[in-house]
Amino acid sequence: MRSEKKPWSPLLYDELIEEILSRLPVKPLIQFKCVCKGWNSLMSDPYFIELHLSKSAAKDDLEHLQLMKNVCLGSIPEIHMESCDVSSIFHSLQIETFLFNFANMPGYHLVGSCNGLHCGVSEIPEGYRVCFWNKATRVISRESPTLSFSPGIGRRTMFGFGYDPSSDKYKVVAIALTMLSLDVSEKTEMKVYGAGDSSWRNLKGFLVLWTLPKVGGVYLSGTLNWVVIKGKETIHSEIVIISVDLEKETCRSLFFPDDFCFVDTNIGVFRDSLCFWQVSNAHLGLWQMRRFGDDKSWIQLINFSYLHLNIRPYEEKSMILPLCMSNNGDFFMLKFTRNADDEYQTILYNQGDGKSPVSVVPSDSFRTLLWRNLKIFTKSLVIPY
């Protein structure tokens, strides 16, 4: 006699659907919102958004990663950007152009990305304003209150964008060096703003800086990090990493290895570890801080000569940008050579056997993705407010 099939528990069925949907890319999930009211609500549920983000971040492939940069900056109320899937660089590059229109808001430019959200800054006569948006869902936050610094005759600013898990809030940190007068040294100011806050706040214990970092802050585990030169005078200056704790809203210094030599140093995050690399005309070296905050835990991961990649040292104006690292230690990098064709090449470097497959990227389609301005990010359903 054939046994009767027991009906599925509604709770078990919902959990199964939730698990399946959490493994899908963002684009079909947005399309599935119109399937039923339940699915529409699920896509906005904070628990599901976090579940989907955690699964996306854990993937060990290039399919879910994207590169993005500003295409142009202007006074028109638009954000005009280009992006591409990292995986497509190895095959047929497909660049997606997208446009955000902001009514009654001046032009913004991208300063940071975190968990699928992007932060834009607009300079206005009174100072600066920021807003957050999600490229995948096309949801945009309100503008922040106006950010202002001490008045002066000149100013340089830099921004960083990250996530504070203690308050479940996305925050932006602004660093400014303001020249008060011709006979007074520049004044350092650091301020922070969280999504939905009513004002900007001063950071505690910030350093006096001699120069600003070249690129925006690098996010890692509730902190933003920059390479800077601190001190008031050249003879008393020191190259350090400043690290801002987004929960405590405080600042501290992290130091490089004892044998560190400052040569075009950049920092990034690879597999949840803070790293820095140095690029010269002859080689690339990359170090990893195995325990974040421990200055004694630096180890060198990569140190190879450009000859290994068939680059003639000192004869080609080439620059290499490490972008991401897989679980097995493979590094994906982009090499840009300033020549008549502005040639780009992709490199997948295996630390174990030292093999580095190199493929040429069509320069006509990839020209606008300038190497220093690239942001790498994961698409998500995170709501920007």
N, C-alpha and C positions, 0 to 999 in steps of 0.2 A: 504494500500500500504506500502510495506516494505521500510523503510528509508535506504538510502545509508550510508555505514560506511565511515567516514572521515579518510583519511590517517593520520598516526602519523606524527607529526613534527619531522624532522631529529634531531633537537636540543634536543627535549624532549626525543627522543629515546636514544640518546647518554648519556644524563644525567641519564636516568633510568639504562642503562647498567653500567655506572660508579658507581652508587649507589649500585647496586647489587654486582659488583666485589669488591668494597671496604669492604664488609662484609665477604669476603671469607678468609680462611687461606692462608698463603704465598705459600705453596707447589703447590696447584692447579693453583694459579696465574702465577707462573713461567712456568707451563706446558701450560697455555693458551696463552703464548706469541707467540706460533707458529700458533695460529688460524688465525690471519691476521696481516697486518702491523699496523693497527690502534691500536689493542690490545697490540702489541709489544711496540709501542711508549708510550701507556698509562702507562704501568708498569714502565717506566723510567721518567714519568712526575713528577716534584717536587710537584705539587699540589695534584696529586693522591697519591703519596707516603705519604705525610703528612696526607691526609684524611684517608688512610688505617691505618696508625700508631695511629691516634687519636681514631679510632673505636676499635682497638685492645686493647689499653690501658684502654678503658672505660669498657671492659668486666668484669663482676663480677663472674668469674669462674676460674678454674684451668686449663682449656683445652688449653689456649693459652700461658701458662707459661712454661718455661723450666729451668732445672738445668744443669749447665755445669762446668767442671773443666779440668785442665791439667791431662793427664794420666802419662806422663813422660816428663822429660826435658833432652835435650841432645844437642850435637854439630851438629847433622845432620840437614839439611835444611828442617825441617818438623814441623808442629804443629799437635800433635796427642792428640785428646780430646774425651771425652765421654759426652753425654747429655741424658736427658730423660724428657718426659712430666711429669709435677708435678702431673697431675690427674692419671697417670698410677701407681703412687706409692701406691694408695689406692686399686688397683685392681691387674693387672698383670704387673709387672715392665718390661718395654721395654727400654733398654739402647742402644742408637745409637752411634757407634764409627765412627769418621770421621777424615780425614787426609788432611791437606793442605801441598802442596809441594812448596817450594820457591827456585827457581834457584839462585845459588850463594848467598844465604842468610843464616846465621847461625840460630840455633834453637831459637825459640821464646817461651815465656810463657805468659799465660793470666794474665792481671793485672786489667781489668775492662770491663764492658759491659754497654751500654747505647742505648736505642731505637733500639735494635736489632743489633747494631754494637759492635764489640769486639776490644780491644786494646791489642797488644802483645808487649813485650819488649825483646830485645836481648842484652846481654852484650858482648862487643867486647873489644880488647886491648885498644882502644882509648877512650872508655866510653860506651855509650848505644845508641841504635837506637830503634825506635818504628814504628809500622805499624798498620793500621786499616783494619778490614775485616768483611764481612757479611757472617755468616755461612749459611744462607738460600739460598742466591743468589750465594755464592762462589766467590764474587768479593773482590779483595785485593787492597789496596792502595800501593803507592810507599813507600819506607823506608823514614823516616825522616832524616834530617841532624843529624850528630853525637852530642849527648849530653855529655858534659864534665863538671867536677867540679874542684875545687881547688885541686892541687896535695897534697897527704898526705900518711901516713903509713897505713891507714885503712879507710874504708868507709862503711856506711849502707845507703841503699836507699829504698824509698817507692814511689809508683805511684798511681795516680787517673785519671779517665777518665770520661768526661762529655760533655755536649752540651751547647754552647753559642747561645741562640736564637737571640740575637741582631745582630750577624754577620752570623748566620746560619752556624756555623762552629763547628766541634768536636775538643775538646782540651784535652791534657794530661798534668797533673801537676806532676813534680818530686820533691821530698824532699830528701835531702842528709845531713847526719851528717858525716863530714870528720875529722878524727884525724890528725892534721897537724904535731904533734910531740908528744913525750912521756910526755913532761912537759907543753903542751898547751892544753886547753880544746877543745872539738870538735867544729867545725865551721858549722853553719846551712846555707844551701843554698836551695832556692826554685825557680824552673824554669818552664816555660809553653811553650807549642808548639801547634799550631793549624794546622789542616789538610791543606796541601798546602803551609804552611809558608816556608820561606827560612832559618830560624834560630830559635833557642830557645831564650826566653827572661827571664830576672830576674823578679820575682814577687815583687811588692811594699809592703813595710810595713810588711814583714814576721817576725815571732816570733823567738826568740832564744829558741831552744828546748833542753830538757834534754834527752829525749828518743824518738824514732820513734814509730808511731802507729803500732799495730800488723797486721792490715789488710788494704787493699787499700781504697782510698777515696770513700765516699758514695755520690752519686749524688742526688741533689734536686733543682729544679727550678733555673738552671743556676749557682749552687754552688757545690763545692766539700767539704766534711766535714770529719774530722778525730778526734779521741780521742787521746790526747797527754799529755805529761808532759812538761810544759814550764819552763824555768829558767836555770841558769848556775850551781847552786849548789842544793843539795838535800834539804837543810834547807830553801831555797828560791823558791823551785819549786811549781808548782800548776797544778792540773789536769783540763784541759779545752777541749772544742771542737774548733779546728781551722776551719774556714770557708773561702774558697777561692771563690771570685766573679769572674767568668770566663769572664764576660764582661769587668769589670774594671781592672781585673788582680791584685787585691789587696787581703789582708788577714786580718781577724779580729778574735777575740776570742768570743765564746759563753760559758756561764757559766751554771753549773749544779744547781739543786735545793739546797737551803741552808742546808738541812739535808742530803745531798748526802754523801754516804760512798763508797769509791773506792774499789770495789770487782769485779774483772774480768769484766770490763765494755765494752760493744760493742754498736755500733750504726747502725741504718738501717733506711729505709724509708718505711712506711706503709700508704697507702692511702694518698699520698702526704703530709705526716707529718714526721718530723724528730723525731725519737724515740731512746731511749737507754735502754738496759736491762742489768741486773746483774744476773749471775748464780752462785749458790753455791751448796754444796752437799745436801742442804735441801729445797731450794725453788728457784723460778724464779720471779723477779720483772721487770716490763716494764713500762716506762714512755713515754709520748707523749708531744712534744712541739706544742701546739695548734696554736700558731702564730709564724711562723718562724722568728727567730732573737730576740724574746722577752723572756728574761731569766725568767720572772715571770709567763710565761704561761704553765709551766710544770704541767702535771697531771698524776697520776698513773692509767694505764689501767689494768694491770694484777699484781696480787701478790698471787701466790698459792704455797702450799706446795707440795713437791714431793710425800708425802703420798697420795695426791689426785690421783696421777697417779700410785699408788701401787709401788713406788720406795722407797726402804728402805734407809733413809738418812745415809750417811757416810759409808755404806756397799757396795754400787755399784759405780764404777767410771763412772758416767753418765753425759752427757753434752746435753743441749737442745739448739737448734738453731731455733729461729723464722724466718720464710721465707717470708710469705705474709699474708695479712689481707683482708677479704672480706668487702663489703659495710655494711653488717649487723653486723660486729664486730667479726666474726669468725677468729681465728688465726690458720694458718697452721704451724706446727712446726715439726722438725725432732729431735728425741732423739737417741743418740748414746751411747751405753754401752760397755765399754772396758772389754770384758770378753773373754772366750775361742773361742766364735763364732763371736766376733765383731758384736754384734746384733744391728740392726737399727729398730726403730719403728717410725711410723708417728702418729701425734697427731693433731686432729682438735678440738680446744678449743673454746667453746661458752661462751662469757663473761656474757651473760644474765642469763643462767641457770647453768653455771659452769660445764656442761657436756663435757666430753672429750673422744670421741671415739678413741681408740688406736688400730692400726693394725701393725703386725710384717712384716717387709720387708725382703725378702730372702737375707741373708748376703753374699752369694756367688756372686750374681749378682750386689749387691750394694756396695761392699766393697771398690771400688776405689773412690767413691764419698765422700771423706773425708770432714768432716763437716766444718772445717774452710776455706776450699778452694772453697766452692760452690759459684757459681754466678747464680742468677736468672734473667731471661731476657725474653723479648717478641720478637718473630720473626717479621721481618719487611722487607721492600723493600729498606730501606735507603742505599744510595750509599756512600761508605767510602772515598770520596774525593770531 
